[in-house]
């Protein structure tokens, strides 16, 4: 049986909080860095019409037909952000939109051929990165599985906080 004095427990708790804050900061930086990586790839290949957030939106929609509400409930995007970007992507010809038959207020969107080209460009970029991470020994299958499992547990915890704590 081990005994932790209040000082030891406090020090352990303080170290955990510090590590948690570091992890939060890293998640934020990684998201911004991902957007920069996509932006740089688009500049390299001459795609200048859309931004990285819009490209990720196209990638995440993929072959599905969705509403803005579905994208929000899946947790990908904030309300005004997704509506604005969907409208821009429709206006630029990257997406088709059509009013839902059942609910005329709702609009369903799907990628056009132009949108699928961007989706494929982002998919190819991610595939190259996955190969590079593994090929250079940065991260292997076990490591990526551990990261993903840990992030999913944090996602579930945060989701529970939103749903059940007022």
Secondary structure as GFF3:
##gff-version 3
##sequence-region A 1 166
A	DSSP	alpha_helix	6	45	.	.	.	ID=ss1
A	DSSP	alpha_helix	52	61	.	.	.	ID=ss2
A	DSSP	beta_strand	66	67	.	.	.	ID=ss3
A	DSSP	alpha_helix	68	73	.	.	.	ID=ss4
A	DSSP	alpha_helix	79	91	.	.	.	ID=ss5
A	DSSP	beta_strand	95	99	.	.	.	ID=ss6
A	DSSP	beta_strand	107	111	.	.	.	ID=ss7
A	DSSP	alpha_helix	113	135	.	.	.	ID=ss8
A	DSSP	alpha_helix	141	164	.	.	.	ID=ss9
###
